[in-house]
Amino acid sequence: MSVSEKRFLDPTILASVLDATNTGIVITDNLLPDNPIIYCNAAFEKMCGYDHDEIIGHNCRFLQNKDRSQEARFEIAEAIRNGENCVVEIRNYTKDGQLFYNQLYLSAVKDLSGNVTHFIGIQNDVTSRKKAEQTLQMNFKETEQKVIDRTKMLKESEEYLSSIVETIRESLLVMDKDYTILSANHHFLNTFKVSLNETKGKLLYDLGNGQWDIPELRLMMEEILPTNNPVLDYEVEHEFPHIGRKLMLLNAHRVELEGQFKDRILLAIEDITEKRAVEQRKDDFLSIASHELKTPLTTVVGYVQMMQRLMPENSSERFRSVVDKTERYVARLNQLLKELMDVSRIQTGNIELHMDYFDFDKMVRETIEGIQAATRGHRIIVKGQPINQCYGDESNLVQVITNLISNAIKYSPDSKEIDIHVSRVSSFIKFSVRDYGLGIKEDDLKKVFERFYRVGEIQKNYPGMGIGLYICDQIIKNHKGTLWVESEPGKGSVFSFTLPVNLDKKAAYEY
Ligand code: ADP
């Protein structure tokens, strides 16, 4: 068979071939008015849902229904006008109005003189691909929107955080794991009179004149990331460049913001120079006032004692009672003044310890007998085991025990019993005082050992200065022991202390 024989197939065979394909094919006659369709195959009919009779003779525009102003239509019109081929994607509609996307290959058929006689349209339904593309596009847009929203949120939270950081009246530095400064707030720059350029990107230890390059501080800072142990209330007194001698309080923590960064260190620096000076002035006042009061009071004590001695045999009962009461109140005043002087001595580090061996059991017994004799409402019950010899400052320890038991009595007005327990735990003496009184709230448990701290609600109803427990704590610390409290509001409290039995004499003196 020759080539020309192959090309000119029987038209019926050709029509069957065209009908067998899945691609829609239409042929329009460009020489007739309005370029009507003169042929369409079965796939085209199926694609658009119109019958053969409804298609032949019509211009292709019926496929676009009312969707006329599509860009693709202008491209097709242009191609037809110029007798050129074109490829477009166009929105078409089936007979029952369903949208489908058509990829249309339009090719112009020309006669020997170059006139366009026909157009052949090859059409593929690309709806599913188009929908997939649209979904993809939508997903992309959604993702893009999410990214925009998230970025906005982060920016807002960053602005929020940085407004807090900038408002805070404390100097803040953020460092990476190698202690390189990543940021510093305004308060830091203002306090140390430095610029951001002098700070950012520098090593903490290279700042200023090396003020933070302290071996002990370095060790603590190095522990923060591996152990998550913060640096708490570390004081640095230093001659700082530009601002002179200052006392700074340092607190450092590991900070982490999920997804954003990890292993950062936040260092907060508080200038406590002024605060400490004010505290010092108060301490000085306390010390001066208590000493000034002590001298006349000692004289008054002497005179009261003299009045008791010189009291005539035949003095009236009333007169005797007035003098006795005066003696009692003066003794109380003396005791209060002694406590105030103790506080100021502790503050100045002038505590004198008179360490010696003494009988701990005897000391406890005599102290409790003394308190019991003056107490009507409560019974003090002692349990536990004998301790025998102990090494310490006996009168200081009497003061601790007296204080704890007096508090137990004072703060349990509605109960009748105070339980004392004495025992030996390993190489320590353990002494506990339990009452069934008011108890202490969780928040106040630690604070009751601070000087002048009194729990709010009870202040008005119970006399006191809030220094007894502070003194007790200091005395026990001087003996290398610990004092603590366990308590439940409304149920009562247990104050306990431990003392090492074999207290190393030298260690105690050196404290
Ligand atoms: P003061 O008793 O003079 O106020 P302290 O230093 O002895 O001073 O006690 C400090 C505070 O601790 C008291 O004001 C009280 O609020 C609380 N406190 C001490 N002991 C007890 C106790 N046994 N039960 C309840 N609260 C107590």
Residues whose N, C-alpha, C, O or C-beta is under 5 A from the ligand:
A	BS01	ADP	N407 A408 Y411 L438 G439 I440 V448 Y453 R454 V455 I458 P463 G464 M465 G466 I467 G468 L469 Y470 S493
